Amino acid sequence: MKYLSTRGSAPTLNFDDTLLSGLARDGGLYVPESWPKLTREDLKSLRGLSYPEIAVRVMAPFIAGSLIEDEFEKLVGDAYAGFDHEAIAPLKQLAPDSWLCELFHGPTLAFKDYPLQLVGRLFDRVLAKRGQRVTIVGATSGDTGSAAIEACRDKDSIDIFILHPHGRVSDVQRRQMTTVTSSNVHNIAVEGTFDDCQDIVKALFADLSFRDQYGLSAVNSINWARIMAQIVYYVWCGVALGAPERRFTFSVPTGNFGNVYAAYAARNMGLPVDKLIVGSNANDILTRFFEGGEMAMAEVVGTLSPSMDIQISSNFERLLFDTYKRDGAAVAKVMEKFRKDRKVSFGKARWQAMRKLFEGYRVGDNATKTAINDIYENTGELIDPHTAIGVLAGENVARPEGSVLVTMATAHPAKFPRAVEEATGLHPDLPPRLADLFERPERADVLPAQTNAVRAFISEQLAGKSAA
Ligand SMILES: *Cc1c(COP(=O)(O)O)cnc(C)c1O
């Protein structure tokens, strides 16, 4: 499989280079040259298979030609072996035609483990085959950092440095990062805000000699391989609930648009999908866009669902690329305009075409809490604030008669105990394997919010190692 940049001027890459490069050199995101198809017969043949078996069948065409093609099945098996539910992504029924797909059975209790547990292994094996190593550097306000650390721990070809704002992430989130004591994992607590952390990471990537010397790389959701691994659970849900005979509506609590884009990709491959519901919190740029046709940036505000506190949804560019009939130059132009003016429209016909499939729905903090409580009272399921937004959005957006609603449960309630407790009076317990999280020793280095300090720290830790 070959991959193209959404901005049209970066070279076309194979899977391995797409995996390792993340963002394209022209600033675009990589997408597959064409969508592999799952016919009705293919979908039927997936019935009764396990999650890893379906994963291999769905992803095989995307990795065709990779150096790790031979070991892919084993890597997929390993990636999901440590999950704490036999089904990997179990489905729970909420109402006759309404289901939850639980995506929090991985090591850090949020859906990001589903792609990252595989992507960490893919990075490590491709790098080993090439005799290279990389240094992953990233900033986190919570969920992403712990999932990336768990994905990269103990990997010979990877060092990982994750910056978090000192004293400004929740105790559970911090401990999920700082209690990983593998020698290739480095937690940096920056004396500043999340924005300071992100600015430092950007500055490090902009320092080309530093970047090349240590082989800096990222595993954020712009990486195609993450999207690829997320397509799997949409197909899994569809097959489990009657595809190809039945049709589906997915409701997805959305931040960077990566997860819901994976549902769109599954539809392009042949899963019968009627509608995709984009749930937002008060940071509702996408909902405002689907309602009114203009994409306009606003200030980010803090909410009970912090993993969706985002204004620019990077993966939306992948949808735009198709909406602009894969004209990369046109996408580059419109994205440039968005950056400059902080708002942009794509024309009425394109907006309407997107609205045929996508619909946004905004849920504020109070409604989120009420939904957590209502769902607990009606179904006995305790859900986290992100999932609650998805469930409420799903209930409120109309869908075609007979379309089965599946809401993606993106985090375990114990990851956001305060909101859950405020809503229901119940304290959600951590699953047994994390029950001793608060007793484990922590390790982090506190540094000032200065690029130079972080650069010097990274060089010191990596003394003697360099990218081959
Ligand atoms: C990352 C995250 C989201 C947002 O997903 P995107 O792919 O960025 O849209 C939603 N919920 C939780 C719990 C997350 O960790």
The ligand as an SDF file (V2000), in Angstrom:
LIG
                    3D

 15 15  0  0  0  0  0  0  0  0999 V2000
   -8.3630   11.1050   23.0830 C   0  0  0  0  0  0  0  0  0  0  0  0
   -9.7200   10.9280   23.6770 C   0  0  0  0  0  0  0  0  0  0  0  0
  -10.8910   11.3670   23.0060 C   0  0  0  0  0  0  0  0  0  0  0  0
  -10.8390   12.1020   21.6860 C   0  0  0  0  0  0  0  0  0  0  0  0
  -10.5170   11.2500   20.6120 O   0  0  0  0  0  0  0  0  0  0  0  0
  -10.0660   11.8550   19.1900 P   0  0  0  0  0  0  0  0  0  0  0  0
   -9.6000   10.6950   18.3940 O   0  0  0  0  0  0  0  0  0  0  0  0
   -8.9590   12.8330   19.5100 O   0  0  0  0  0  0  0  0  0  0  0  0
  -11.2520   12.5410   18.6070 O   0  0  0  0  0  0  0  0  0  0  0  0
  -12.1160   11.1040   23.5860 C   0  0  0  0  0  0  0  0  0  0  0  0
  -12.2090   10.4840   24.7910 N   0  0  0  0  0  0  0  0  0  0  0  0
  -11.1110   10.0640   25.4710 C   0  0  0  0  0  0  0  0  0  0  0  0
  -11.2830    9.4240   26.8020 C   0  0  0  0  0  0  0  0  0  0  0  0
   -9.8260   10.2710   24.9440 C   0  0  0  0  0  0  0  0  0  0  0  0
   -8.7490    9.8560   25.6290 O   0  0  0  0  0  0  0  0  0  0  0  0
  1  2  1  0
  2  3  1  0
  2 14  2  0
  3  4  1  0
  3 10  2  0
  4  5  1  0
  5  6  1  0
  6  7  2  0
  6  8  1  0
  6  9  1  0
 10 11  1  0
 11 12  2  0
 12 13  1  0
 12 14  1  0
 14 15  1  0
M  END
$$$$
